[in-house]
Every structure is written in structure tokens, then in C-alpha cells.
Amino acid sequence: MRARRCVLVWVCLLAALSVGCAGAGPASENPRALRAQDARASLRYRVASEPRDVPARLALARLEHDAGRAGAAFEHLAFVHAGNALPEQERPRLAALYRDRFRERLAQGDGDAYRDAERASELHAAVDIGAAERAEGYLMAGLAALRRGNVWGRREAGDLFARAAELMPDDPRLTARLVTDAALADLGGPAAVAAALARAQRGDAISDEALALAALWLHRGGARRAALELLELYVRRGGRASTPLRAFVIERAWWSGAEAMPRLLLGRELRAAGVSLCLLAREPEDGGCADDLARVAVAEFDRSDEIRLLLGERLGQLGPPDELSPRLPPWLQIWQHAERLRWRTAAPEQVEAWALLALRAWLAGVGDSPEQLLAARVDVAAVVDSPALPAHLRPALLRALGRDDEAARALDALLAAPPISDIDALSENGGADASALATPGARLLLLAHAARRGWPRARLEALRGRWPELGALGAAVVARASAPLRWYLSGESAFAGAHAPAIEEGRAGRALARAWWSQQAAAGAAVAGALEEGMSDEWTVSLSSAPVPAAAVWAGALLPADAPLAVAEELAEAARAYPREPAVAERIADDLVARAVSVAVYGPALARLFAGLGDHARALAWRERIAAESPRHPPHAFGYAAAAAALGDVARADVLFEAAAAGSGDAGAAFLFAAGVAVHLEHWLLASSLGRRALQLTAPGRTGAALALLATAADGLGRAEDRERMRAAWLAQLPPDARAAFEAERGDKFVTVSEIASASAADALALELAAATAEPPERAATRLRKLGHQYEALGQTELAAAIARAARASAAIPAPRLPAAPPR
């Protein structure tokens, strides 16, 4: 004890001296802030020395709260409250923090958020949480309970919905109580459930609209089994609105698989309502799917949210979604379905639809090029010279065949001579049909041809400016063609776009100095000089024609576009500090997460930051903290499991994946994702175990991805017989023509890792590129070269070439003599 007291005395003396000395320096302009900072440092030491020091914790909580570190204040007050030592005057402060954490968790969709609202009310009855907020918490919790899909989950959901009904009795989502009333019948199978639903409905005046709203809420929220039951009831009652019918088709395909095609009469009614049956088709001609392609391919050009749908957890999701994911737009669902069944056509009238779908899939992160994707869906050699093929489609087909010179001449014939605004002149010059060129689909394809041809960005923007109807997709075509690496980092920097004024303000000097290796002013100047000399736009990991700060680079890889710029800057600062001193990066991370009460607000970004930097131990530690707060929230549970697998703790990962799948609402897809992570990490036994669980929980006829994973895992284990058996079962699910074509092309090869569901490759690339920003130029060049070789081995040659050019550019930057701190 005497030694401890001596240490504390010395700490206090040093703190007093530092306060006194601070008054003589430039920082003396704010002595109060300095005193508060020193007091916090002293109190932190006291708490670390004696965690049960209640006065120190209370004093530190007040200082942390005043400094805007709500998370740190909450941690200390909650610790004291757990020991029944919280003074009465501090209860309102802790209640307000619980209220704030409730709102943060509710925004994340956490089903256990309502517990924070209840704790806040217990601490201080006057805490300002409205009835609507409380009801939303109970509804979110009921949705999470229904995702568990068992009787006990339904009973829990029924209790939670009843509490929500006391606060908001008219909310149409409460119609979901129909499936909770049928919980006991769930043990008797689908027929018993249907009978219970019918009985539950007889005495209630439930409108079709309320039934549809509740079913769609369950469908989008991941409670798929419950959603299917309500949607079937909606259809039996005669409901025919297109949106719930589309959800009905998706859930029917998810549950019944190959047996999901509805009877003829219902099929006609679905098509009359504008609902495509392609997801239920085995061949393109089944269910009139071929007629739906053109309509679906040109739908919703103005949607910007679809462009980055495959970038996995960056958007708060679990990984690349399958074709039946409720969050995918219809066109991407059909594309994924066609890819799974290896559809291919030689009909000229279908080429434009498939060309548009291929282009949109490429913009969503699929494949190496739109021409590569188009060649997978269209027999290019058979249709390229067909007289029935519209002229504006020839450039893409010629490029797909490798006839680049002919493709260039075909494009020049369409767009060279007339002004870009004169559509009639364009048509006359190229001999194309004027009505075809006047359609948004044809214009988008022409813009894509020009971008792929290598037109300068200014010229592409001028062409796009004449066709505003191309919307977000037109902008995406220009962005990805002009700067593919930056596209992977931030989707043409959606984050930078959201914070354009703040970023533009510093372009003249500070933004360049904060760019890649922003602490090194000499490197920033070298980059600027190289750009002025016309270096390739492939120098786009952080800079292209418009400089993007390093903060935006990391934000594009880790944060949503609406995140505060200050948060992105702290992330970038942690990334810069890590190579020199990991402990400093950890301290910056602690300061960042303390901005919010819930550790899950910024914790996932920090976990992925350290994973991207190769520090999987720190990544796992952050995942543990997040899971401790919200153990049943599926995204946090999956992140925790994947982090354990990345660190090599296979046994823990197996248990965590099992628990996460139980609450996901789709255990088959959850185990498939988990098995993909295991394959990616080459944990072959774990991949085999998880893949078999996915196989058992996936509908008939839809097990191809699970079989492909199992074939890959068997190959990794050296079990050739198992590999071939899984491969044969996978091929048996393909249509006969697709099976024959695949066998002729591949021979005896098994399905490769690049063809199966795994952690998003695009997301992984963004992290790899962002991690390079924390390295000195020479080491970054080595890292980029290795990354380029990996993508070249996967057949993504264009992306590999872009990475190689960035590696050469980084190697050419001279190392600075003295790194300087980034300007603030």
C-alpha cells in the first residue's frame, strides 16, 4: 500500500507540474481544457489501480461526459450501478445514457435494444422516451424472436407484440401476431399452421392492406418463415398487389426450391400483376421468364443503393447475398439465378437485356468485366454477325470475342462524327435504329462502350450530361471505368461525395498532404507533381483527377456514407499510427468508440480496420466487446465468429457460427456464408462441417452453392472421392444444356473457390487497398504487387492490371526524409 501511495503522490505532482508548465506554451489559451485533460489522466490511473474506487469512477464519468465521451462515461456509471453504489443524483445521468444507447441500438436493428429503454425507466421514471420509440423497440425485438423460427421464439414474439400493442394499438405490423397465435400448431407442420392462421383470422377484421404490410415487414426483416405464412394467407384471400406478390414468389422459392412453381392459374395472375416468375424457372423459357428480362433490365436506373450491394459487411450485411435475399433488386435476383443455373442464349432479341444485366452486375461488383459476364449468358459467336442484332450491341459482343479493333471501329461508327446531343444524327451515321438509340437502355450501353473504349472522363461526362435519365447508373459507369481502384474503395467515393464541401475546402494544400501516406509531405508533393504531368488515373487508391483525403479512403472501406467526417479522420489517423506504434492506434480507437454510448456504433469499423491491417487479435478483441453488448444480434454474432476463425480459433468459431445462424432467419444461407468464410481461410474441416449443415437446411434444387463448398473443402482435405461425388451432385442440378457445356469446358475440374459464396471479394479488396495507405511507398508497392497477382490468378485480369499500375506508381514515389504530422 505504501508503494501505491507513493506512486499516486508522484502522479499528482507530475500532473500539477504539467498544468503549470502548460501555461507558458501556446496551449495556454485554454487552461481549463488542459486541467480537465490532466484530471482525467490522473483519475484513469486511479481507476486502473483500484477498479472499485467509486468516487474516482464517478468523478471520471462526469469528466468524460463533459468531454463528449459518452461511451466512457456510461462504462463507469454502469460499473458503479452494478455494484449497487450509484448515488441518487447520478441516476438521471445514467438513465439518459441508457436512453441514448437504446436509440443507437434501435437504429442498428438490434432486437435487444428495448432492454436499455426499460433500464432507463427503472433508473429514472421521467426519462424522455416516447411511446412510439418504446413500441418500436418491442416490435424490433418481436421481429428478432420470429427470426429464430421455433415455437419458443414465436411465444416470445407474441409477448413483445402485446406490449407494443399497448403503446401503438393501430400499427399494421401488429398483424404479425397471427403467426405468434399459431405457435403451438407449428409442431404439427404447415397444414396445422395454415389451419391455426385461418382460425386466428376468423373473428378479426383484418384488411388485405394490413396483412400485406405485416408480411412485407417480416419479409424485409428476415423472419422468412413467418413472412411466408402471412403471404400465403394473403394470396389465399385474393390479394393481388404486385409488391407482396413478388415477396410471395421469393419466399416460396426459398422454402420449396425446385418445387415452387405455382399452379397455372395463379401463375397467370402473378404475371398479370407484373411479377416475374424467373426465380422459379429452371430454363429461361419457363414461366414466361424470357419475356420478363427486357422489362426488369431497364427498371429503376435512378437507384443508387443497388450499385454496391455485393460489398458485404460494409453496408451492415453479413456477406454477398444470394438470389433470394429480400434486399436485392429484382434484376440482380434474376442475374444470380441465371448464374446459378448457367443459363445461356443464342437469341438476338434477348441480347440487349442480358447486356444490360451484365453491365449492372459488373457495377455491383460481380466479375472482371461486363464483356466477360455477357459472354457467360450469351453465345456471342453465334449472334455477333446476326442481321437481327441492333448495331449498338456489336461493340460489346466484339470486345467479348477479343476483337478489340473491330469493336473500336463499330463504336466510332456510332459516336464519332455527330454532336453528342443529336440522337438522329447518331442514328443516321451508324445506321442504327433511331428508336433503339432513344431508349435509356441503349444509351446506357453506348455510354458503357465509350467508357470501356478509354474515352477521357471529361468526354464521358459530357455524353452522360445529355442523357440525365441514366441517373445513378450512368454516373457509376463513368466512375468505375475512369477509376476502378477508387471505385472499390468507396464507390466513386460516396463518402467523399457526402462530405464534398469539407473535402474541397482543403484541396489546395491540406487534402494533398493528408492523401496517401499523408503524414509524409514529400510523398504528397510527389503525387501532386506526377498527376500534373499526366500520370495514369490508375493512381487512384487515394488520388485521381480529384484528390480524396486518406480519411475518405478508409471511410469508403469501413463506414457508411453518412458517417461524420471527424470519425473518418480518426480512423485514418489510427491506420497511419499503427505501423509505427500499434498501442497508439489502439488508444485512438478507444477514443473513437467512446464518442457513442453503444460500442457497436463504431466498433465494427475498428474491428475491420485492425483486420485489414493484419492484426486479427485486436480485431477479435473488438468483436468480443461488441458481442458482449449485443450477443444475439446476427451481424455482430457473425462478425465475432468470423474474427475467431481468422485468428485460427476454429472450435470457438464453430460454436459462434451455430449461435449466429439460429437467430438469422435463414439458417441455410447463414451456414453457407460461414462455410465460405472457412474456405477462404482454408479451415477445411470447419468448412466441411458448416457446408453439410447448409446442405441440410437449403431447399431442394437450391443446394448448388453448398455442394460447391463441400467439393472445395473435400479437395482441400485430399478426399478426391468425396470431391467428385459433391461435384456430380452439383452438376445434376443444372439444366441438361448447361451441364453439358460446363463439362465440355471444364473437363474433370471441380468447382473453384472463386465460384462459390464466400466473404465478399470486393469488400476484401477495399480493405487491402486501404491498408496499403498505412504503409511506406516501397512496402505498399510490394503489397499491391502481391494483391495484383492474387486477382490475376482468379482470372480478374483488368482489375489485376489496375492494381499493378498503382503498384508501379507507388514504387516511383521517393521516400521522404522526415515524416511530418498531417495538417489538421
N, C-alpha and C positions, 0 to 999 in steps of 0.2 A: 504493500500500500504506500510505503514511504517513497519508493521509486516512482510509482504512478503519480503521486502528488508533485514530486519534483518535475516530472515531465510536463504536467499541466501548468505549473508555475512558469516554466521556460516558454511554453507555447503562448501563455498570456503575455509575458514580457515581449516576446518577438512580435506578437500581434500589435501591442501598443507601440513598439518602435516602428513597425511598418506604417502605422497610421500617422505617426509623427513625421516620418521621412516623406510620406506621400505628399504632405502639404507643400514641399519645396519643389515638386516636379510639375510637369504640365497637367497631370491628372488632378491637381488640387482644385480644379474648377468645380468638382463635385465631391467634396469630402464626405457628405452623408452617404453616398453610394459606396465609397471606399470603406467607411466604417461598417456599413451593413455587410459588405463582402467579407471583411475580416472577421466580423462576428459570426457569420455563417461558417467560415472555415474553422473557427475555434469550437463552435458547437458541434460541427460534424465530427471533429476529433473526440469530443466528449462522448457523443453517442456511439461512435465506433469502439471506444474504450469500455463503455458501460451501456449496453443497449437498453437496460431497464431504468436509465436515468430519465424519469418522467419530466421533471422541469426542463431539462435540456431539450428533450424531444418537442415539448410544447413551444418553447421559445424558438427552436429551429423551424417548426412548422409555420409559425407566424412570419418569420423572416422569408421563408421560401414562398409562402403565399403572396407576400408583398412584392417579391421579386418576379412574380409571374410564373413560378414553377409550381403549378397546381398539383402535378403528379407527385412531386416530392413532399409537399405539404400533406397530401392525402395519405401517403405511406406512413408518415409519423403519427398522424392523428388516429388512423385506423389501428396501428400497433398499440397505442395507449388505450384505445377503446376496447380492444380485445382483452386487455388486462384489467378491465373494469376500473380504470383510473382516470377516465376522461372527465375533467371539470364541467360543471353545468354550463358555464359561459362559452365553452368551446363546442358544445353540441350543435348549435346552428351552423357554425363554420363547416363541421364535418358533414352535416346534412346537406349543405349546399354543394359540397364536393361530390357526395354520392349522387345528387341530382344531376350534376354535370356529367358524371361518368355514365349514368343511366342514358342520357341523351346521346353521348358518344357511342355507346354500345348499341343503342337502338338504331342509329344511323348505319351501323355495320351489319344490321340484321341478326344480331346476337339474340338467341331465344331466351337467355337467362338475364337479359337486361332488366326485366321488371323487378328482379330481386333488389337491385340498387334503389329503385323508387320506393320499395317497401322499407328498406333500411333507412332511407332519408326521412320518411314519415315517422318511423319509430323514434328517431333521434330528435326530430323537431316537427311537431304537427303542422306548423304554419309554413313549411317549405312549399315553394310555389311550383307545384307540378299539377298541371291541369288534368281534368277528367279525360280529355281526348288523348293526352300523352300516356296516361296510365292504361287506357283501353288499348292503345296501340301496342304497348308493351305486352299485355296479355294476349293479344291477337298474334303477335310475333312469336310468343312462347308456345301458343297452341299450334302454330304452323310448324315450329321445330319439333313438337311432340308428334305430330302427324307424319313427319318425315321418317320417324323411326319405324313406322309401318306395322307395329304389333298392337295387340289388344291393350297393353298397359299404356302405350303411347296415346292411343285413342281415348282412353279413360282420362288421362291427364289433360289432353286437349279439351275434352268436354268440360272439365272443371274450370280451366282457364277461359274458355269461351263464355261460360256462365258468369264469371267475374267481369269480363269485358261487356257483357250484355247489361249488367247493372249500370255501367257508365255510359254506354252508347248503344241503346237497345235497337236503334234503327239502322245500324251498319249492315249493308247487304252481305258482307263477308261472314256474318254470323250464320248464314245459311249452311256453312260448312258443318254446323252441329249435326246435320243429318248423318254424316258418316261417323261421328262420335256416338250417336244413338245406336248405330249398327255395330258397335264394337264387339258385343258378345257374339253376334252372329258371324263375326269374322272367322271364327274357328270352324264354321260349317261350310266354308267355301264360297265362291262367287254367287251361287244361286241363293244361298242363305242371306248374303249381304244384300242382294237385289230385293229379296222379299222384305228384309228389315227396312231398307230405304223406302220401299213402297208403303209399308205400314206407317213409318215415321212421317210420311208426307200427307197421308190421307186427311188428317184433321187440320192441316195448316194451309193457309192461303199464301203460298209461295209463288211469286211470279217467275216466269221464264227468265226475265232480266236479272233478278236477284240470284237465281240458280246459276246463270252463266257467269255473273261477276264472281261469285264464290268459287266456281270451278276454275276460272282463269287465274284467280289469285293463288289457288293451290297449285295449279299447273306451273305458273311462273316462279312460285316459291319453292319448288322441288318436292312437294308432297304428292308424288306422281300417282301412287295407288289410290289415294283418296280423291285426287282430281279425276282419275278415270271413272270412278264410281259416280261422281256427280255429273260428269259429261255424258255417260251412258244414260243416266236418268233424264238429262236434258234432251238428248236425241229421242228417247222413247216418248217423251211428252210432246214431240213435234217441233222442238226448237230448231231453227234453220239459219241463224245468224252466222256469217262467214267466219268470224274470229273464233268463237267457241267450237265450230265445226272443224276448223283447222287444228285446234288443240286436241280435239277428239281423235282425229286421224293420227296425230303424233303419238298420243298416249296409247292408242290401240296398237300401233306398230311396235311401241316399246314393250307392251305387255304380251302380245300374241305373236310377234315376229312374223315368220313366213305365213302364218295362218290368219293374218289380219285383214285381208282384202274383204270389204263389206259385200253384202248381197247386192245384186244388180240394181234393184230399185233405189236403195239408199245411195249407191254409188252415183246414180244419175242425179239424185237430189244434191249430193255433195258438189258435183261438178257444176250444177246449175247455180249453186251459191258461190262459185268461184274458188272452190277448194281443190287443190291439186292432190291426186292420189299417187304421185310419183314415189312417195316414201313407202308405199305398199307394193310397188311394182317390182317384178323380177326381171322383166325385159322392158326396154324403153317404150314399147307399144302397149304395154298392159295398162288398163285403166285410163287410156287416153293421155298418157304421160307426154308423149311426143308433142301433142298439141299445146301442152301447158308450158313447154320450155321457153318459147318466144315471149310469152306474157310475163313469166317470172324473171327472165333475164334482164328486162328493162325496168323492173319495178324499183321505185324509191332510189333514184340516183342522188337525191339530196341527203341521204342518211350518212352522217359522218361517223356514227358509232359502230358501224359494221367493219370499218377498214382494219381495225386492229383486234378483231375478235379472237384470233388464234394466239394471242400473246399471253395466254395463261394467267398466272397469278398477278401479273402487273395490273390487270383490271379487276383484281379481287376474286378471281375464279380459281379453280383447282387445277386447271391444265387445259390442253386442247379439247374442246367439246366434241362429242360425237354428233352424228347427223340428227339425232332425236333430241338434242338439247333444246329446251324451250327458249334459250337466249339467242339462238341462231336465226337469222332471217331466212325466209323460205328458199331463196336462190341457193344459199350456202348449204342448207339441208339437202337439197336435191343434188348439188355437186358432190357432197360427201357420200351420198347414197350411190351415185353413179360410179364414184371411185371405188367404193367397196365391192361393187358387183362388176367392175371393169367394163362398163358399157362402152361401145364404140359404134359409130355410124358412118355410112358412106352416102347419106342422103344430102344433096346440096342444099335443100331447103332448111336443114337443121344446123348448118354450119355457123350461121350468124349467131344463133342462140348459144351454141357451145363456145364460140369465140368470146362472147360477152361474159359468159360464166367463167371461162378460163381466165380472162383478164381480171375479173372481180376476185376470183380465188387467189390469184397472184398478189393482188393488192392487200389481201387479208393475210399474207404471209405463207401461202402454200407454194411449194415448188420453186424452181430456179428461174423460170421464165414463163410468160404466158404462152409462147410458142410450144414449149415442152408440154405444158398442160393440155393445150389444144390437140397436139398430136396423140395424146393418150385417149381422147374422146372421139376423134375424127380420123378416118382413114384418109390422111392428107393426100397421099399419092393418087388415090382413086378419084378425088374430086377437084384437084387443083386446076386441071385443064377442062373441067366441065363447062359447056356453054351456059348452063343454068346457074353458075356461080356468080354472084354480084362482084363487080370489079373491085369494090373497096375491101373485099375479103382476101384478095390474092396476095397482097404483101405479107400478111401473117402466115399464110399457108406456105409461101415460098421460103420464108425465113425458117419455118418449122422443118422444111426439107433440106436446109443448109444452102439454099440457092440465094445467098445474100445479095449478089449483084443484080439478079433479076428482081428481087424484092425491092431494091432501091430504085430501079427503073420504073417499076409499077407504081411505087409511091410518088415518084417525081411526076409521072404522067397524071396523077390525080391532083397534085397540090402545087406544082412548080410555077406555072405561068400566071394564073389569075390572082387578083387580090383575095385575101382570105375571107372577106365579107361577102363575096359574090358567089353564092351557092350555085346559081345557074351556070356561071362560067366554069366553076369547078366541074360540074357535071358534063358540060359540053367538051371541056378539054380532055377529060379522062374517058369519055364515052360511057360514063356510068349513069345509072338511072337517077334523075333528079329527086324523085320522091324517096328513094332509098337514102340518098345523102342528106335529106332533110330530116331524117329520124334521129332522135337522140342516140340510139344505139350505134348507128353508122358513124355519127360524129365522134362518139367516144372511141370507137375503133380507129378512126382516122387519126385522132389525136395520139392514141397509143402507138400507131405505126410511126408517126413522125418522131415521137419521143424515143422509140426503140431505134430509129434510124440515126439518132445522135444529134438532132437539132439543138441549137443553143436554147438555154432556158428562156431567154427573153422572147425568142421567136415562138416558143411553145406557149408562153403566157399570152402573147398577142393572139394566137389562134384560139386558145381557150376563152379569152375575153369576148370573142364574137359569139360564143355558144354558152351563155350563162346557165342554160338548162342542164348542163352536165354536172353542176353542183359540186358536192364534195368529192365525187369520183373523178371528175376532171382535174381538180386540184391534186388529188392523190396520184394520178397518172404522171403529171408533171414532176411532182415531188420525188416519187420513187425513182423515176428514170434519171433525174438530174443528180440525186444524191442518195444512192442506195444504202450506204452505211449509216448516214444520219437518219434515214427512214427507219432502219431497225432500232436505232437508239431511241427515237422519240416521235416517230410517225410524222416526219417533217416538223418535228419539234412542236407537238401540240402544247406542251408545257410552255415553250418559248412564245408560242402564239398567244397563250392566255396571259402572259406577262410581258407582252411586247413593249409597252411604254417603259417599264423598268429596265428591260434589257437594252433597248435602243438608247436610253439615256447614257449608258456607259460605253457605247460602241467606240467612241473616239480614242479612248485610252484604256480605261479600266476593264472593259469587256475583253479586249485583246490580251491584257495582262492576266486576266482570270481564265483565259481559254486553256486549252490542253496544256498540262504542266504549268498552270497559271502562276505558281509561285516563282517561276523562272522567267524573268523579264526578257532575257536574251533570246530564249526559245520563242516567246511570244512575238518578239520583233522579227525573228527569222521567218516565222509562219506568215506574218503580215507581208514581208518582202516577197516571199515565194508566191503568195496569192496575187500581188501586184504584177508579178512577171508572168502571170497566166498559168500557174500550176494547175494540173487537172483538178476538177471539182471532187475527185475521189479523196482529196484531203478533207474529209467531211466528218471525221469522228467527232470533232468539235467545231470545225470551221468550214465554211464554204463561201459562196459569194456574200452571205450574211453571217457575220460572226455570232456564234452562240456560246455563252459562257459555260464553263465547266459545270456550274450548278445545274444548268439546263440539261447537260449531257447525263449527269447522274439522275436527275429528276425524271428524264424520259425513260430511264431503265427501271426506276423504282417507285415513282409517285404518280398519282392521277393528275390530270391537267389542272385541277382546281386547287392543288396544294399551294400554300403560301411560298413566295419566293425565298423568304428567310429560311424556311425549312430546307429547301433545296440547297441553299448556300452552306448550311451546316453539314448536310450530307457530303457535299463536295469537299468541305474542309476536313471532315473525318477521313475521306478517301485519300486526300493529299497527305494527311499526317500519318496514316497507317504504315507506309513503307519505312518511315524514319523511326516512329515510336508507336507501336500498337496501343500502349496504355493511354496515350494522348487521344487517339481515335476513340477509345472506349469512353473516356471522360466526356468527349464531345457528344458521343451517342447518348450518354446518361443525361446530359443537359438537354438534348433534343427531346427525348422521350418524356422528360418532366414538363414539357410545355402543355401536355394534355393530362387529364386525370387517368384515363384508360391507357394502359401500356400498349394496347392493341391499335391505337391510332397510328403511331409511328414505329412501333416495334417490328412489324413485318418488314418494313423497308430497311430497317437496320439489320435484321437477320439476313436479308438478301444482300445487303451491302457487304457484310463480312463473308458470306458465302461466295460472292463474286470475287472477293479479294483472296479467296482460298483458305480463310480461317474458319473452318467448319465447327471448331469447338466453341468459338464465340457465337456463331450463328445458332448453334444448338442451345446455348445458354439463353439467348434472347427468345427462342421459341418456347423454352420452358417457362419463362416469365409470362409470356402471352397465354400459354395453355393453362397456367395456374389461375389466371383471372377468368378465362372462358373455356373450361375443359371440354364442353360439349358442342362448341361452335365448329361446324365441319371445316371451314377454311383454316382455322387455327390448328385444329387437330391434324389435318393432313400436312400442314407446314411443319408441325412438330415431328411427325412420323418421317417425313422426307429428310429433315435435318439429321435425325438419328441414323437413318440409312446412309446419308452422305458421310457421316463420321465413322461408319463401319459397325455401329451397334445394331446388328441385324435382328437380334431377339427382341429388343425394345421396339424397333420399327415395326415388326410383325404385329405385336400387340396393339400398338398405336394405330396402325392402318385398320385393324379389325374394328377397333372402337370408333374410328372416324367413319368407316363405311356404314356402321349401324345407324348413324344419325344423318346420313347423307340424302336419304330419299331414293337413291338408286344404287344399291349395293353392288350390282354388277359392274356399272360404269366406274364406281369408286375403286373396286378391286382391280379393274383394268388399268386405271390410272396408276395405282400403287405398283402393279406388276411392271408397268412401263418405266417407272422410276427405278425399280430394282434392276431391270435390264440395262438401263442407261448407266447404272453404277456397277454393272457386272456382278451383282449378287445373284448368282444363277439359281441357287436353291430357294431363296426367298422369292424370286421371280416365278419359279415353277409352282410354289405353294399358292401364291397370290393369284397367278393365272388360272389355276384349277378352280379356285373359288369364284373367279369371274366367269369361268365357263359354266359353272353350275347355276349361276344367278342371272344369266343372259337368256333372252327369249330365243326359241328355235329359229334357225336360219340367220341369226344375227351374231353368231359366235366367232366369226372370222377373225376379228382382231385378237380375241383371247387365244385362239388356236395358233395364230401367227406368233404371239408372245411365247406360248409354250414351245413351239418349234424352235424359236431362237434360244430359249433357255436350255432346251434339251441339247442343242448344238454346243452351247457353252459348257455343258456338263460332259460332253463327249458321248452322248447317248444317241447314236445315229438312228437306231431303230425307232425310238420314240419320236425323234425329229421327223422322220419320214411318215410316220403314222399321223402326226399332227398336220403335216403339210398336206397329206392326202385328204384329211377331213376338211381342211380349209378349202382346197380346190373343189371339193364336192359341193360346196355352197355356191359356187359361181355358175352362171348360165353356161350351157354347153359351148357356145362360140367363144366366150371369154376364157373358159378353161382351156380349150384347145390352143387359143392364141398365146396364153400365158405359158403353157408347157412348151410350145414351139420356140418361144422367145428365151425362156429361162433354162430349158432342159431340166437337169436334176437339181438345180439350185433351190435352196429353201428361202423362205421369206426373210428379208434382211431387216436389221434394226431400223433402218431409215423408213421402212414401210409400215411400221406399227405405231400404235398410240403410245406416246411416252411424254416426258416433260417437254414443253414446247421448245423446239429448236430455235425459233425466232427469239423467244424470251432469253434463252441461254446465250445467243449471240449478242443481244443487247448488253447483258451483264459482262460478257467477255470484253466487248469494246469499251464499255465504261470503265472496267477495271484497268484497262491499259492506260487510262488517263492519269492513274496514280503512279505510273512507272516513269523513270527517266527515258529519254528518247531511244537509247540503244536497246534497253531491256524491253521497251514497248514494241520496237520493231521485231525483236525475236519472238515476242508473244503473238504478235499479229501474223508473222510468217507461219508459225505453228498452227494457228487458227485457220489460216487460209488452206493449208494442206489438209486439215480435217474436213473442210467443206468440199474441197476438190475430190476427196475420197468418197464423199457422199453423192457425187455427181452434180453438185451445185457449182458449176464452173464459172458462171457470171459473178456470183457472189464471191467465190474464191479469188477471182481476178481483181475485184474491187478491194478486197482485204489486202491482197498483195501490193496493189498500188499505194494503199495507205501505209503499209509497212515500209516500202521504199522511201516514201516521203518523210516518214518519221526518222528513218536512219540518216537522212540527209541533214537533219537539224543539228547544229553544233551544241554540245553540252555547255551550259553556262558555267562560269567560274564560281559564282557565289549565288545560290538561290535566295531570292528575296521573298518576303511575306507578300501575299496578294493584297492589292489595294482594296480598302473597304469602301 
